Amino acid sequence: MNPKFLKRLSLIFLTSFFISNGLRSQELIVIESVNLKCNDSVLVFTPKGYYPDKAGETPALYLLHGWSGNYRNWGDKTDIQAMSDKYGFIIITPDGFYNSWYLNNVDKDKMQWRTFFDEELYPLIKLKFNLNPEKTFITGLSMGGHGAINIYMDDTTRFKAAGSMSGVLNLHDTRLKETQMTEVLGLYTAENTQYDLQSAVNRLESIKGGKDILLISCGAQDGLAQSSRDFAKRCDELKIPYMLMISPGVHSWPYWIYMLDQHLFIFDRIDKGKGLGY
């Protein structure tokens, strides 16, 4: 194994863990990251009946939080352990920080979150839990929906499918583009092409004709609903399989908690080869 990778692996350390019936249920993993210029905390939930020696058989979900959140966000708002137990998924909730947008900052001296995921988080978690890419999924809410779809498109071989809940799938659609996002991508001007280049809807050409399904959901009363509809339309044009779920709801935790259950239900069917009606 690459000595450089082993060196990075040595920088993982457990800061806390909980034991349930003799089995690990939750772990807080802290990664000292050269790309983030700080530590990243990752809370991992393992399902009831999980045994490390069978980890390669267990499906996994990377679950990303939204703007202004952190790695505790999902666990604080709902019972992620119960979701893990219900569907038998390892659920991984990394820290995307308050305003990273799961992107590499245009200032190379600042947080490079996407490189952190590629070079540190994904390979380290994959090795530690013996994850199988064919049983690995990713989704997230709002900023995290943007992050999940973009991370999936960076390298589709790492995942079986990807999703977005109320995702900012076109960065021009967020009210934060002229304030918070400028700290990551620079000033929001006509000359700055980063807002186009980093928008998920504009990157779909890279997976044209792909086989993996994209699961896109948004509340009908959410200001970002059109972003999801535009994304689905572009998927149609490029013959990319997707499911679009627009149902009553706003940009809120009650909606995201409900949709997490829906996403896990669908990912579970995909993992078990049960089909999605086509």
LINHU-V707401 format. One record per pair of residues at least 6 apart in sequence whose C-alpha atoms are under 8 Angstrom apart, sorted by the first residue. I is the first residue (numbers start at 0). GAP is how many residues later the second one is. D is the distance in Angstrom with one decimal. If there is no record, write none. Layout:
# LINHU-V707401
i=I gap=GAP d=D
i=I gap=GAP d=D
This chain:
# LINHU-V707401
i=7 gap=112 d=7.2
i=8 gap=115 d=6.2
i=10 gap=20 d=6.3
i=10 gap=21 d=5.8
i=11 gap=17 d=6.8
i=11 gap=18 d=6.0
i=11 gap=19 d=5.0
i=11 gap=20 d=6.8
i=12 gap=16 d=6.1
i=12 gap=17 d=5.9
i=12 gap=18 d=7.0
i=13 gap=13 d=7.1
i=13 gap=14 d=6.1
i=13 gap=15 d=4.9
i=13 gap=16 d=6.4
i=14 gap=13 d=6.0
i=14 gap=14 d=6.3
i=14 gap=15 d=6.8
i=15 gap=11 d=6.2
i=15 gap=12 d=5.5
i=15 gap=13 d=7.6
i=16 gap=7 d=7.4
i=16 gap=8 d=7.9
i=16 gap=9 d=5.8
i=16 gap=10 d=4.5
i=16 gap=11 d=6.2
i=17 gap=6 d=6.3
i=17 gap=7 d=6.2
i=17 gap=8 d=5.6
i=17 gap=9 d=6.7
i=18 gap=6 d=6.1
i=18 gap=7 d=7.6
i=22 gap=25 d=7.8
i=22 gap=26 d=7.4
i=22 gap=27 d=7.0
i=22 gap=28 d=7.2
i=23 gap=22 d=6.8
i=23 gap=26 d=7.7
i=24 gap=20 d=5.7
i=24 gap=21 d=4.8
i=24 gap=22 d=6.4
i=24 gap=23 d=7.1
i=24 gap=56 d=7.6
i=25 gap=17 d=7.0
i=25 gap=18 d=5.5
i=25 gap=19 d=4.5
i=25 gap=20 d=6.1
i=25 gap=55 d=7.9
i=26 gap=16 d=5.8
i=26 gap=17 d=5.2
i=26 gap=18 d=6.7
i=27 gap=13 d=6.7
i=27 gap=14 d=5.7
i=27 gap=15 d=4.5
i=27 gap=16 d=6.4
i=28 gap=12 d=5.8
i=28 gap=13 d=5.1
i=28 gap=14 d=6.3
i=28 gap=15 d=7.6
i=29 gap=9 d=6.4
i=29 gap=10 d=5.6
i=29 gap=11 d=4.5
i=29 gap=12 d=6.2
i=30 gap=8 d=5.4
i=30 gap=9 d=5.2
i=30 gap=10 d=6.5
i=30 gap=11 d=7.8
i=30 gap=90 d=7.8
i=31 gap=6 d=6.3
i=31 gap=7 d=4.5
i=31 gap=8 d=6.6
i=32 gap=6 d=5.6
i=32 gap=7 d=6.9
i=32 gap=83 d=7.0
i=32 gap=87 d=7.4
i=33 gap=82 d=7.9
i=34 gap=76 d=6.4
i=34 gap=77 d=5.3
i=34 gap=78 d=6.9
i=34 gap=80 d=6.6
i=34 gap=81 d=5.3
i=35 gap=74 d=7.2
i=35 gap=75 d=4.5
i=35 gap=76 d=5.5
i=35 gap=77 d=6.2
i=35 gap=80 d=6.6
i=36 gap=73 d=7.2
i=36 gap=74 d=6.4
i=39 gap=54 d=7.1
i=39 gap=55 d=5.9
i=40 gap=30 d=6.5
i=40 gap=53 d=6.1
i=40 gap=54 d=5.7
i=41 gap=29 d=6.2
i=41 gap=50 d=6.9
i=41 gap=51 d=5.6
i=41 gap=52 d=4.2
i=41 gap=53 d=6.2
i=42 gap=28 d=6.5
i=42 gap=29 d=7.3
i=42 gap=49 d=6.1
i=42 gap=50 d=5.2
i=42 gap=51 d=6.4
i=43 gap=46 d=7.0
i=43 gap=47 d=5.7
i=43 gap=48 d=4.5
i=43 gap=49 d=6.2
i=44 gap=35 d=7.3
i=44 gap=36 d=5.9
i=44 gap=39 d=6.6
i=44 gap=45 d=5.6
i=44 gap=46 d=5.1
i=44 gap=47 d=6.5
i=45 gap=35 d=7.4
i=45 gap=38 d=6.4
i=45 gap=39 d=7.6
i=45 gap=42 d=7.9
i=45 gap=43 d=6.9
i=45 gap=44 d=4.6
i=45 gap=45 d=6.6
i=46 gap=34 d=7.1
i=46 gap=37 d=4.9
i=46 gap=38 d=4.4
i=46 gap=39 d=7.9
i=46 gap=40 d=8.0
i=46 gap=41 d=5.2
i=46 gap=42 d=6.0
i=46 gap=43 d=6.1
i=47 gap=36 d=7.7
i=47 gap=37 d=5.2
i=47 gap=40 d=7.2
i=49 gap=8 d=7.8
i=51 gap=77 d=7.0
i=54 gap=74 d=5.9
i=54 gap=75 d=5.6
i=54 gap=76 d=6.6
i=55 gap=73 d=7.4
i=55 gap=74 d=5.1
i=55 gap=75 d=5.2
i=55 gap=76 d=5.6
i=56 gap=74 d=7.9
i=56 gap=75 d=7.4
i=56 gap=78 d=7.9
i=57 gap=30 d=7.2
i=57 gap=31 d=6.4
i=57 gap=32 d=7.0
i=57 gap=73 d=7.4
i=57 gap=77 d=7.2
i=58 gap=29 d=7.2
i=58 gap=30 d=5.1
i=58 gap=31 d=6.3
i=58 gap=72 d=7.5
i=58 gap=73 d=7.5
i=58 gap=76 d=4.6
i=58 gap=77 d=5.8
i=58 gap=78 d=7.9
i=58 gap=212 d=7.2
i=59 gap=29 d=5.1
i=59 gap=30 d=4.5
i=59 gap=31 d=5.8
i=59 gap=32 d=7.5
i=59 gap=71 d=7.2
i=59 gap=75 d=6.3
i=59 gap=76 d=4.8
i=59 gap=77 d=6.1
i=60 gap=28 d=6.6
i=60 gap=29 d=6.2
i=60 gap=30 d=4.9
i=60 gap=31 d=6.1
i=60 gap=75 d=5.9
i=60 gap=76 d=4.7
i=60 gap=77 d=5.3
i=60 gap=78 d=7.4
i=61 gap=29 d=6.0
i=61 gap=30 d=4.8
i=61 gap=31 d=6.2
i=61 gap=32 d=7.8
i=61 gap=74 d=7.8
i=61 gap=75 d=6.2
i=61 gap=76 d=4.5
i=61 gap=77 d=6.4
i=61 gap=78 d=8.0
i=62 gap=28 d=6.7
i=62 gap=29 d=5.9
i=62 gap=30 d=5.1
i=62 gap=31 d=7.5
i=62 gap=75 d=6.1
i=62 gap=76 d=5.3
i=62 gap=77 d=5.3
i=62 gap=81 d=7.9
i=63 gap=29 d=6.1
i=63 gap=30 d=6.7
i=63 gap=31 d=7.8
i=63 gap=32 d=7.1
i=63 gap=74 d=7.9
i=63 gap=75 d=6.3
i=63 gap=76 d=4.2
i=63 gap=77 d=6.6
i=63 gap=80 d=4.7
i=63 gap=81 d=7.3
i=63 gap=83 d=7.5
i=63 gap=84 d=7.0
i=64 gap=6 d=7.1
i=64 gap=8 d=6.5
i=64 gap=9 d=6.8
i=64 gap=28 d=7.7
i=64 gap=30 d=7.7
i=64 gap=31 d=6.9
i=64 gap=75 d=5.8
i=64 gap=76 d=5.7
i=64 gap=77 d=7.6
i=64 gap=78 d=7.1
i=64 gap=79 d=5.1
i=65 gap=30 d=8.0
i=65 gap=74 d=7.3
i=65 gap=75 d=5.3
i=65 gap=76 d=5.2
i=65 gap=77 d=4.6
i=65 gap=78 d=4.9
i=65 gap=79 d=7.8
i=66 gap=30 d=7.8
i=66 gap=31 d=5.7
i=66 gap=32 d=5.8
i=66 gap=34 d=7.3
i=66 gap=75 d=7.1
i=66 gap=76 d=5.4
i=66 gap=77 d=7.5
i=67 gap=29 d=7.0
i=67 gap=30 d=4.0
i=67 gap=31 d=6.1
i=68 gap=27 d=7.5
i=68 gap=28 d=6.3
i=68 gap=29 d=5.4
i=69 gap=24 d=7.7
i=69 gap=25 d=5.0
i=69 gap=26 d=6.1
i=69 gap=27 d=5.3
i=69 gap=28 d=6.6
i=70 gap=22 d=5.5
i=70 gap=23 d=5.0
i=70 gap=24 d=4.2
i=70 gap=25 d=7.1
i=70 gap=26 d=7.8
i=71 gap=21 d=7.6
i=71 gap=23 d=7.9
i=73 gap=6 d=7.0
i=73 gap=19 d=7.6
i=74 gap=6 d=8.0
i=76 gap=176 d=7.3
i=76 gap=180 d=8.0
i=77 gap=179 d=6.8
i=79 gap=11 d=7.8
i=82 gap=6 d=7.9
i=82 gap=178 d=7.3
i=83 gap=6 d=6.2
i=83 gap=7 d=6.3
i=86 gap=177 d=7.0
i=86 gap=178 d=7.4
i=86 gap=181 d=6.7
i=95 gap=6 d=6.1
i=95 gap=17 d=7.7
i=95 gap=48 d=8.0
i=98 gap=81 d=6.9
i=98 gap=82 d=7.5
i=98 gap=85 d=7.9
i=99 gap=11 d=7.5
i=99 gap=13 d=6.9
i=99 gap=84 d=6.8
i=100 gap=42 d=5.7
i=100 gap=43 d=7.3
i=100 gap=45 d=7.6
i=100 gap=46 d=6.5
i=100 gap=80 d=7.8
i=100 gap=83 d=7.7
i=101 gap=11 d=5.4
i=101 gap=12 d=5.9
i=101 gap=41 d=7.8
i=101 gap=42 d=7.4
i=101 gap=45 d=5.2
i=102 gap=9 d=6.5
i=102 gap=10 d=5.3
i=102 gap=11 d=5.1
i=102 gap=44 d=7.6
i=102 gap=81 d=7.6
i=103 gap=7 d=6.3
i=103 gap=8 d=4.0
i=103 gap=9 d=5.2
i=103 gap=10 d=5.5
i=103 gap=11 d=6.9
i=103 gap=80 d=7.6
i=104 gap=6 d=5.7
i=104 gap=7 d=5.6
i=104 gap=8 d=7.7
i=104 gap=78 d=7.9
i=104 gap=79 d=4.7
i=104 gap=80 d=6.2
i=105 gap=78 d=6.2
i=105 gap=79 d=5.5
i=105 gap=80 d=7.0
i=106 gap=77 d=7.8
i=113 gap=37 d=7.5
i=124 gap=6 d=7.6
i=125 gap=6 d=7.5
i=132 gap=24 d=6.9
i=132 gap=25 d=4.9
i=132 gap=26 d=5.0
i=132 gap=27 d=6.5
i=133 gap=24 d=7.5
i=133 gap=25 d=6.1
i=133 gap=26 d=5.0
i=134 gap=24 d=7.1
i=134 gap=25 d=6.0
i=134 gap=136 d=6.1
i=135 gap=22 d=7.2
i=135 gap=23 d=5.0
i=135 gap=24 d=5.7
i=135 gap=25 d=7.6
i=136 gap=22 d=5.3
i=136 gap=23 d=5.7
i=136 gap=24 d=5.3
i=136 gap=25 d=5.7
i=136 gap=130 d=7.3
i=137 gap=10 d=5.8
i=137 gap=11 d=7.9
i=137 gap=14 d=7.4
i=137 gap=21 d=7.3
i=137 gap=23 d=6.9
i=137 gap=24 d=4.9
i=137 gap=25 d=6.3
i=138 gap=6 d=6.1
i=138 gap=9 d=5.1
i=138 gap=10 d=7.3
i=138 gap=23 d=5.7
i=138 gap=24 d=4.4
i=138 gap=25 d=5.3
i=138 gap=26 d=7.4
i=139 gap=6 d=7.7
i=139 gap=7 d=7.3
i=139 gap=8 d=5.9
i=139 gap=23 d=6.9
i=139 gap=24 d=5.5
i=139 gap=25 d=5.9
i=139 gap=27 d=7.6
i=140 gap=23 d=6.2
i=140 gap=24 d=4.6
i=140 gap=25 d=5.7
i=140 gap=26 d=5.8
i=140 gap=115 d=7.0
i=141 gap=22 d=7.6
i=141 gap=23 d=6.2
i=141 gap=24 d=4.9
i=141 gap=25 d=4.0
i=141 gap=26 d=5.5
i=142 gap=24 d=6.2
i=142 gap=25 d=5.9
i=143 gap=20 d=7.5
i=143 gap=23 d=6.9
i=144 gap=18 d=6.9
i=144 gap=19 d=4.1
i=144 gap=20 d=5.6
i=144 gap=21 d=6.7
i=144 gap=22 d=4.1
i=144 gap=23 d=6.5
i=144 gap=24 d=7.3
i=145 gap=18 d=7.0
i=145 gap=21 d=5.2
i=145 gap=22 d=5.1
i=145 gap=23 d=5.3
i=145 gap=53 d=7.7
i=145 gap=54 d=6.6
i=147 gap=14 d=6.8
i=147 gap=15 d=6.7
i=147 gap=16 d=6.7
i=148 gap=13 d=6.2
i=148 gap=14 d=6.5
i=148 gap=15 d=6.7
i=148 gap=51 d=6.6
i=149 gap=50 d=5.7
i=149 gap=53 d=7.9
i=151 gap=6 d=7.5
i=151 gap=7 d=6.8
i=151 gap=9 d=7.9
i=151 gap=10 d=6.4
i=152 gap=50 d=7.7
i=152 gap=51 d=7.7
i=152 gap=53 d=7.3
i=152 gap=54 d=6.9
i=159 gap=52 d=6.4
i=160 gap=51 d=5.5
i=160 gap=52 d=5.6
i=160 gap=53 d=6.2
i=160 gap=54 d=7.9
i=160 gap=106 d=7.5
i=161 gap=51 d=7.0
i=161 gap=52 d=5.3
i=161 gap=53 d=6.2
i=162 gap=51 d=5.5
i=162 gap=52 d=4.3
i=162 gap=53 d=5.7
i=162 gap=54 d=7.9
i=162 gap=100 d=7.4
i=163 gap=51 d=6.3
i=163 gap=52 d=5.0
i=163 gap=53 d=6.2
i=164 gap=51 d=6.4
i=164 gap=52 d=5.0
i=164 gap=53 d=5.7
i=164 gap=91 d=6.7
i=164 gap=94 d=7.1
i=165 gap=51 d=6.2
i=165 gap=52 d=4.4
i=165 gap=53 d=6.9
i=165 gap=56 d=7.5
i=165 gap=58 d=6.3
i=165 gap=59 d=7.0
i=165 gap=62 d=7.5
i=165 gap=85 d=6.8
i=166 gap=50 d=8.0
i=166 gap=51 d=7.5
i=166 gap=57 d=7.2
i=166 gap=60 d=7.7
i=166 gap=61 d=7.1
i=167 gap=6 d=6.5
i=167 gap=56 d=6.7
i=167 gap=59 d=6.7
i=168 gap=30 d=6.0
i=168 gap=31 d=5.1
i=168 gap=32 d=5.8
i=168 gap=58 d=5.9
i=168 gap=59 d=6.7
i=168 gap=62 d=6.8
i=169 gap=26 d=7.8
i=169 gap=29 d=4.8
i=169 gap=30 d=6.2
i=169 gap=31 d=5.9
i=169 gap=32 d=7.8
i=169 gap=57 d=6.1
i=170 gap=6 d=6.9
i=170 gap=24 d=5.9
i=170 gap=25 d=7.3
i=170 gap=27 d=7.5
i=170 gap=28 d=5.4
i=171 gap=23 d=6.8
i=171 gap=24 d=7.8
i=172 gap=51 d=6.9
i=172 gap=54 d=6.8
i=173 gap=50 d=7.6
i=176 gap=11 d=6.6
i=177 gap=9 d=7.0
i=177 gap=10 d=5.5
i=181 gap=6 d=6.3
i=184 gap=9 d=6.3
i=184 gap=10 d=7.2
i=185 gap=6 d=7.5
i=187 gap=7 d=7.7
i=195 gap=6 d=6.7
i=196 gap=6 d=7.3
i=200 gap=29 d=7.7
i=200 gap=30 d=5.4
i=200 gap=33 d=7.1
i=203 gap=30 d=7.6
i=203 gap=31 d=7.2
i=203 gap=34 d=7.7
i=204 gap=33 d=7.0
i=206 gap=33 d=7.5
i=207 gap=30 d=5.2
i=207 gap=31 d=6.5
i=207 gap=32 d=6.1
i=208 gap=29 d=6.2
i=208 gap=30 d=5.1
i=208 gap=31 d=5.2
i=209 gap=29 d=7.6
i=209 gap=30 d=5.5
i=209 gap=31 d=7.3
i=210 gap=29 d=7.0
i=210 gap=30 d=6.6
i=211 gap=28 d=7.9
i=211 gap=29 d=6.7
i=212 gap=27 d=7.4
i=212 gap=28 d=4.9
i=212 gap=29 d=4.9
i=212 gap=30 d=7.2
i=213 gap=27 d=6.5
i=213 gap=28 d=4.4
i=213 gap=29 d=6.3
i=214 gap=27 d=5.7
i=214 gap=28 d=4.9
i=214 gap=29 d=6.4
i=214 gap=30 d=8.0
i=214 gap=48 d=7.4
i=215 gap=12 d=6.6
i=215 gap=16 d=7.7
i=215 gap=26 d=7.2
i=215 gap=27 d=5.9
i=215 gap=28 d=4.9
i=215 gap=29 d=6.2
i=216 gap=11 d=7.1
i=216 gap=26 d=8.0
i=216 gap=27 d=5.7
i=216 gap=28 d=4.5
i=216 gap=29 d=5.8
i=216 gap=42 d=7.6
i=217 gap=6 d=7.4
i=217 gap=7 d=5.6
i=217 gap=10 d=6.8
i=217 gap=27 d=6.5
i=217 gap=28 d=5.2
i=217 gap=29 d=6.9
i=217 gap=31 d=7.5
i=217 gap=32 d=8.0
i=218 gap=6 d=6.4
i=218 gap=27 d=5.7
i=218 gap=28 d=5.3
i=218 gap=29 d=5.3
i=218 gap=30 d=4.0
i=218 gap=31 d=5.1
i=218 gap=32 d=7.0
i=218 gap=36 d=7.2
i=219 gap=26 d=5.5
i=219 gap=27 d=5.4
i=219 gap=28 d=5.1
i=219 gap=29 d=5.7
i=219 gap=30 d=6.9
i=220 gap=27 d=6.6
i=220 gap=28 d=5.6
i=220 gap=29 d=5.1
i=221 gap=27 d=6.6
i=221 gap=28 d=4.4
i=221 gap=29 d=5.4
i=222 gap=27 d=7.9
i=222 gap=28 d=7.7
i=224 gap=21 d=7.5
i=227 gap=16 d=7.7
i=228 gap=15 d=7.7
i=231 gap=10 d=7.1
i=231 gap=12 d=6.7
i=234 gap=6 d=7.0
i=234 gap=7 d=7.1
i=248 gap=6 d=5.9
i=265 gap=10 d=7.6
i=268 gap=6 d=6.2
i=268 gap=7 d=7.3
i=269 gap=6 d=7.5
